[in-house]
């Protein structure tokens, strides 16, 4: 498996997002969150709202599922600020 993809709708703001994890290199994975349209098509692929890199596949998969789950319930700007600060 080379990547993961989830469609997420935030419950409080009703905004739609796409969470994507890809393999960039042998030892580098990237998880990105994109704002999406009504049909869950990313608005801009060149500018994700959040981008986080991981070193192992397991770490990337866990981060992907954690972000998708948290994005459903939490206020998105607060979540993005938390991860962009680290």
C-alpha contacts under 8 A as a table, 3 or more apart, distances in Angstrom:
res1	aa1	res2	aa2	distance
2	X	22	X	6.42
2	X	23	X	6.08
3	X	20	X	7.33
3	X	21	X	5.26
3	X	22	X	4.54
3	X	23	X	6.41
4	X	19	X	7.96
4	X	20	X	5.62
4	X	21	X	5.01
4	X	22	X	6.75
4	X	61	X	7.74
4	X	64	X	7.77
5	X	18	X	7.11
5	X	19	X	5.73
5	X	20	X	4.56
5	X	21	X	6.55
6	X	18	X	5.78
6	X	19	X	5.12
6	X	20	X	6.53
6	X	68	X	7.14
7	X	16	X	7.43
7	X	17	X	6.08
7	X	18	X	4.82
7	X	19	X	6.47
7	X	40	X	6.52
8	X	16	X	5.80
8	X	17	X	5.16
8	X	18	X	6.11
8	X	19	X	7.35
8	X	68	X	6.54
8	X	71	X	7.11
8	X	72	X	6.24
9	X	14	X	5.96
9	X	15	X	5.72
9	X	16	X	4.46
9	X	17	X	6.25
9	X	71	X	7.78
9	X	72	X	5.89
10	X	13	X	5.75
10	X	14	X	4.95
10	X	15	X	5.46
10	X	16	X	6.40
10	X	17	X	7.88
10	X	71	X	6.09
10	X	72	X	4.34
10	X	73	X	6.11
10	X	74	X	7.53
10	X	75	X	7.91
10	X	76	X	7.75
11	X	14	X	5.30
11	X	15	X	7.89
11	X	72	X	5.85
11	X	73	X	5.83
12	X	73	X	6.99
12	X	74	X	7.62
12	X	75	X	7.06
13	X	75	X	7.50
15	X	35	X	7.84
15	X	36	X	7.84
16	X	35	X	6.28
16	X	36	X	5.22
16	X	37	X	6.66
16	X	38	X	7.02
16	X	40	X	6.57
17	X	33	X	6.61
17	X	34	X	5.54
17	X	35	X	4.65
17	X	36	X	4.87
17	X	40	X	6.80
17	X	42	X	7.51
18	X	33	X	5.66
18	X	34	X	5.18
18	X	35	X	6.51
18	X	36	X	6.23
18	X	40	X	6.64
18	X	41	X	7.68
18	X	42	X	6.64
19	X	31	X	7.16
19	X	32	X	5.86
19	X	33	X	4.58
19	X	34	X	6.57
19	X	64	X	7.11
19	X	67	X	7.83
19	X	68	X	6.51
20	X	31	X	5.58
20	X	32	X	5.32
20	X	33	X	6.39
20	X	64	X	7.38
21	X	29	X	6.94
21	X	30	X	5.47
21	X	31	X	4.17
21	X	32	X	6.34
21	X	60	X	7.15
21	X	61	X	7.55
21	X	64	X	6.58
22	X	29	X	5.73
22	X	30	X	5.44
22	X	31	X	6.57
23	X	26	X	7.41
23	X	28	X	6.31
23	X	29	X	4.51
23	X	30	X	6.46
24	X	27	X	7.93
24	X	28	X	5.54
24	X	29	X	5.41
24	X	30	X	6.71
25	X	28	X	4.90
25	X	29	X	6.91
27	X	55	X	5.47
27	X	56	X	6.31
28	X	53	X	6.88
28	X	54	X	5.92
28	X	55	X	4.88
28	X	56	X	6.82
29	X	53	X	5.62
29	X	54	X	5.08
29	X	55	X	6.20
29	X	56	X	7.03
29	X	57	X	6.91
29	X	60	X	6.27
30	X	51	X	6.84
30	X	52	X	5.74
30	X	53	X	4.43
30	X	54	X	6.20
30	X	60	X	7.22
31	X	51	X	5.77
31	X	52	X	5.23
31	X	53	X	6.24
31	X	54	X	7.84
31	X	60	X	6.91
31	X	63	X	7.67
31	X	64	X	6.35
32	X	48	X	6.16
32	X	49	X	7.43
32	X	50	X	5.50
32	X	51	X	4.39
32	X	52	X	6.39
33	X	48	X	5.62
33	X	49	X	5.61
33	X	50	X	5.21
33	X	51	X	6.65
34	X	42	X	5.73
34	X	43	X	7.19
34	X	44	X	7.21
34	X	45	X	7.21
34	X	47	X	7.62
34	X	48	X	4.71
34	X	49	X	5.49
34	X	50	X	7.31
35	X	42	X	5.75
35	X	43	X	5.90
35	X	44	X	7.58
35	X	48	X	7.34
35	X	49	X	6.84
36	X	39	X	7.46
36	X	40	X	4.92
36	X	41	X	5.15
36	X	42	X	4.24
36	X	43	X	5.26
37	X	40	X	5.09
37	X	41	X	5.33
37	X	42	X	6.38
37	X	43	X	6.29
38	X	41	X	7.44
42	X	45	X	6.27
44	X	47	X	5.70
44	X	48	X	7.01
45	X	48	X	6.41
48	X	51	X	6.52
49	X	80	X	7.38
50	X	80	X	6.21
50	X	83	X	7.70
50	X	84	X	6.98
51	X	84	X	7.91
52	X	83	X	7.74
53	X	60	X	7.66
54	X	57	X	7.62
54	X	59	X	6.31
54	X	60	X	5.42
55	X	59	X	7.12
55	X	60	X	7.45
56	X	59	X	5.28
56	X	60	X	6.26
57	X	60	X	5.11
57	X	61	X	6.13
58	X	61	X	5.14
58	X	62	X	6.09
59	X	62	X	5.20
59	X	63	X	6.08
60	X	63	X	5.10
60	X	64	X	6.04
61	X	64	X	5.04
61	X	65	X	6.33
62	X	65	X	5.33
62	X	66	X	6.06
63	X	66	X	5.00
63	X	67	X	6.02
64	X	67	X	5.34
64	X	68	X	6.19
65	X	68	X	5.12
65	X	69	X	6.08
66	X	69	X	5.24
66	X	70	X	6.08
67	X	70	X	5.14
67	X	71	X	5.81
68	X	71	X	5.19
68	X	72	X	6.57
69	X	72	X	5.54
69	X	73	X	7.24
70	X	73	X	5.58
70	X	74	X	5.72
70	X	79	X	7.94
71	X	74	X	5.56
71	X	75	X	7.33
71	X	76	X	6.21
71	X	79	X	7.43
74	X	78	X	7.79
74	X	79	X	7.02
75	X	78	X	5.70
75	X	79	X	6.52
76	X	79	X	5.09
76	X	80	X	6.13
77	X	80	X	5.07
77	X	81	X	6.04
78	X	81	X	5.14
78	X	82	X	6.20
79	X	82	X	5.13
79	X	83	X	6.47
80	X	83	X	5.36
80	X	84	X	6.00
81	X	84	X	5.19
81	X	85	X	6.06
82	X	85	X	5.52
82	X	86	X	6.95
83	X	86	X	5.44
